[in-house]
Amino acid sequence: MSGRSPVGALVHGTTPPAELAGVCAAVERAGFGELWLAEDYFMLSGPAGAAIALASTREIGVGIGIMSAVVRHPAVTAMEIATLSLAFPERLVAGIGHGVPFWTRQMGLYPASPLTSLRGVLETVRALLAGQTLTVDDGPYRFDQVTLTHPNPDGVDLYAGVVGPRSLELAGELADGTILSALAAPTYVAYARERIAAGAARSGRDVTAHRMPVFVIYSVHEDGDVARAHGRSALAFYLRAIGPSALTGVHGIHERMGEILALGDLSLIADALPDAWVDTFTVCGTPGECVTKIRSLLEAGATSVVLAPFPAAENDEILARTAAQVLPNFP
């Protein structure tokens, strides 16, 4: 995903499937550099959503961010990636990660070792895309003479969607890029880049070629306080869903965060969040303020900044305002 603006857009999982094609086409027309679809369970399918997005656009790169490593057998994941990447050459990025533990536990799929599982999936998906025949009995997934009918050895990039230090090093070792989750402030982006570089050094990969899109909670309004209020609600949701992690740990706020999350009710959590946290963990404010925050993420090492507009009900207005007043600053 190069040659376009370093600012991308994330399609909300709440988007009705019948509206998905129109939303994706509008994102491309507006001049965004990348188009990403989350596979947040149980909303929109990542591969199916990407197929609609690719078919309804012409040039923009489309990313799946992310598919959980444990939800599909890697052979099925490889088959879906190969199909899409061959049908739409050089436009697909496939993100694979641990997945949100709350959702994977709902399906009884939380692995004994998330790191081992992710390594196995990244390695076997890449091998199958390369045209190899796999027979594996000793990993987290079994293969008995599995070969893709339509492999794609050179035409698709695999990204890892991860958070913790060991997982970031694994991404540097095996993946072509790393998707950084919402809540990734500049301090964390710089930290992630260091851990990714350590993993790349172990495997001899060129870390300068490693892509690092950063997803962000985003709201823009002429009245910055209105935008920050929207960001505050979204931040409360993500903090409660993700909990303490490296994303927040690098800021030394876990003790206070634990006290706030103990309030339980989402509205109480939102009200208790310090204003400084909203400024740190979201890209929300006036167009000028949002431009400054996006630049800070790019300067910290993000290769692109992917905007997740909030509230979802105002998606069209937010993207239109962004196209007119934010994107021109990032040609």
Residue pairs with C-beta under 8 A, 6 or more apart in sequence:
1 8
1 33
1 34
1 61
1 63
1 93
1 211
1 213
1 304
4 32
4 33
4 34
4 60
4 61
5 31
5 32
5 33
5 327
5 330
5 331
6 33
6 298
6 302
6 303
6 304
6 305
6 330
7 32
7 33
7 294
7 304
7 305
7 306
7 307
7 322
7 326
7 327
7 330
8 32
8 33
8 34
8 35
8 36
8 63
8 213
8 304
8 305
8 306
8 307
9 27
9 30
9 32
9 34
9 35
9 36
9 306
9 307
9 309
9 319
10 36
10 37
10 38
10 65
10 215
10 306
10 307
10 308
10 309
11 20
11 23
11 24
11 27
11 35
11 36
11 37
11 38
11 44
11 49
11 53
12 308
12 309
12 312
12 315
13 38
13 40
13 43
13 44
14 43
14 312
15 23
15 44
15 312
15 315
17 44
17 52
20 44
20 49
20 52
20 53
20 56
21 52
21 53
21 55
21 56
22 56
23 315
24 35
24 52
24 53
24 56
24 57
24 62
25 56
25 57
26 316
26 319
27 35
27 57
27 60
27 319
28 35
28 57
28 58
28 59
28 60
30 319
30 320
30 322
30 323
30 327
31 323
31 327
32 60
32 319
32 323
32 327
33 60
33 61
33 304
33 330
34 60
34 61
34 62
34 63
34 213
34 304
34 306
35 53
35 57
35 60
35 61
35 62
35 63
36 62
36 63
36 64
36 65
36 213
36 215
36 306
37 44
37 46
37 49
37 50
37 53
37 62
37 63
37 64
37 65
38 44
38 46
38 65
38 66
39 45
39 46
39 49
39 64
39 65
39 66
39 67
39 68
40 100
40 103
41 68
41 71
41 99
41 100
41 103
41 104
41 106
41 107
42 103
46 64
46 65
46 66
46 67
47 64
47 67
47 80
47 81
47 84
49 64
50 62
50 63
50 64
50 84
50 92
51 84
51 87
53 62
54 62
54 84
54 87
54 88
54 91
54 92
55 88
59 91
60 91
61 91
61 92
61 93
62 88
62 91
62 92
62 93
63 92
63 93
63 94
63 95
63 159
63 179
63 213
64 92
64 93
64 94
64 95
65 93
65 95
65 159
65 161
65 179
65 213
65 215
65 306
66 95
66 96
66 97
66 99
66 159
66 161
66 179
67 77
67 94
67 95
67 96
67 97
67 99
68 96
68 97
68 98
68 99
68 100
68 103
68 104
68 109
69 96
69 97
69 98
69 99
69 111
69 114
69 117
69 118
69 120
69 121
69 122
70 98
70 99
70 104
70 109
70 110
70 111
70 117
71 99
71 104
71 107
71 109
72 80
73 141
74 120
74 121
74 124
74 125
74 128
74 141
75 124
75 128
75 134
75 141
75 143
75 146
75 148
77 94
77 96
77 121
77 125
78 124
78 125
78 128
78 129
78 148
79 128
79 148
81 92
81 94
81 125
81 129
81 152
81 156
81 158
82 128
82 129
82 148
82 150
82 151
82 152
82 156
83 150
84 92
84 94
85 91
85 92
85 94
85 152
85 155
85 156
86 150
86 152
86 155
89 155
90 155
92 156
92 157
93 156
93 157
93 159
93 177
94 156
94 157
94 158
94 159
95 158
95 159
95 160
95 161
95 179
96 118
96 121
96 122
96 125
96 158
96 159
96 160
96 161
97 118
97 160
97 161
97 162
97 167
97 179
98 104
98 114
98 117
98 118
98 161
98 162
98 167
100 241
100 242
101 110
102 241
104 110
111 117
111 140
113 140
114 167
115 166
115 167
115 170
116 140
117 140
118 160
118 162
118 167
118 170
119 170
119 174
120 139
120 140
120 141
121 141
122 158
122 160
122 170
122 174
122 175
123 174
124 134
124 136
124 139
124 141
124 143
125 158
126 158
126 174
127 134
128 134
128 146
128 147
128 148
128 151
129 148
129 151
129 152
129 153
129 156
130 151
130 153
131 147
131 148
131 151
131 153
132 147
133 145
133 146
133 147
134 143
134 145
134 146
134 147
135 143
135 144
135 145
135 146
136 142
136 143
157 176
157 177
157 211
158 174
158 175
158 176
159 171
159 175
159 176
159 177
159 178
159 179
159 211
159 213
160 167
160 170
160 171
160 174
160 175
160 177
160 178
160 179
161 178
161 179
161 181
162 168
162 170
162 171
162 178
163 181
163 242
163 245
163 246
163 247
164 245
164 246
165 195
165 246
168 178
168 192
168 195
168 196
168 199
169 195
169 196
169 198
169 199
169 202
170 199
171 177
171 178
171 196
171 199
172 178
172 195
172 196
172 197
172 198
172 199
172 200
172 201
172 202
172 203
172 205
172 207
172 210
173 199
173 200
173 202
173 203
173 205
174 199
174 203
175 210
176 209
176 210
176 211
177 210
177 211
177 212
177 213
177 303
178 192
178 196
178 210
178 211
178 212
179 212
179 213
179 215
180 188
180 189
180 192
180 212
180 213
180 214
180 215
180 302
181 215
181 242
181 247
182 215
182 216
182 217
182 238
182 308
183 217
183 235
183 238
183 239
183 242
183 245
183 247
183 248
183 281
184 192
184 214
184 215
184 216
184 247
184 297
185 247
185 251
185 280
185 281
185 297
186 296
186 297
186 299
186 300
187 250
187 251
187 300
188 246
188 247
188 250
188 251
189 212
189 214
189 297
189 300
189 301
189 302
190 300
190 301
191 246
191 250
192 212
192 301
193 212
193 300
193 301
196 207
196 210
196 212
197 207
200 206
200 207
200 210
201 207
211 303
211 304
212 301
212 302
212 303
212 304
213 302
213 303
213 304
213 305
213 306
214 297
214 302
214 304
214 305
214 306
215 306
215 308
216 282
216 283
216 297
216 305
216 306
216 307
216 308
217 231
217 234
217 235
217 238
217 281
217 282
217 283
217 284
217 308
217 310
218 231
218 282
218 283
218 284
218 290
218 307
218 308
218 309
218 310
218 318
218 322
219 226
219 227
219 228
219 230
219 231
219 234
219 282
219 284
219 309
219 310
219 311
219 318
220 227
220 284
220 285
220 286
220 287
220 290
220 318
220 321
220 322
220 325
220 326
221 227
221 230
221 285
221 286
221 321
222 286
222 287
223 286
224 284
224 285
224 286
224 289
227 284
227 285
227 286
227 290
228 275
228 278
228 279
228 282
228 284
228 285
230 284
230 310
230 311
230 314
231 278
231 282
231 283
231 284
231 310
232 270
232 273
232 278
232 282
233 266
233 270
233 310
233 311
234 282
234 308
234 310
234 311
235 270
235 273
235 277
235 278
235 281
235 282
236 266
236 267
236 269
236 270
236 273
237 266
239 248
239 257
239 260
239 261
239 269
239 273
240 261
240 266
240 269
243 261
244 254
244 257
244 258
248 254
248 257
248 281
251 280
253 277
256 274
260 269
260 272
260 273
261 269
263 269
263 272
278 284
283 290
283 293
283 294
283 297
283 305
283 307
284 290
284 310
285 293
287 321
287 322
287 325
287 326
290 322
290 326
291 326
291 329
291 330
294 305
294 326
294 330
297 305
298 305
307 322
309 315
309 318
309 319
309 322
310 318
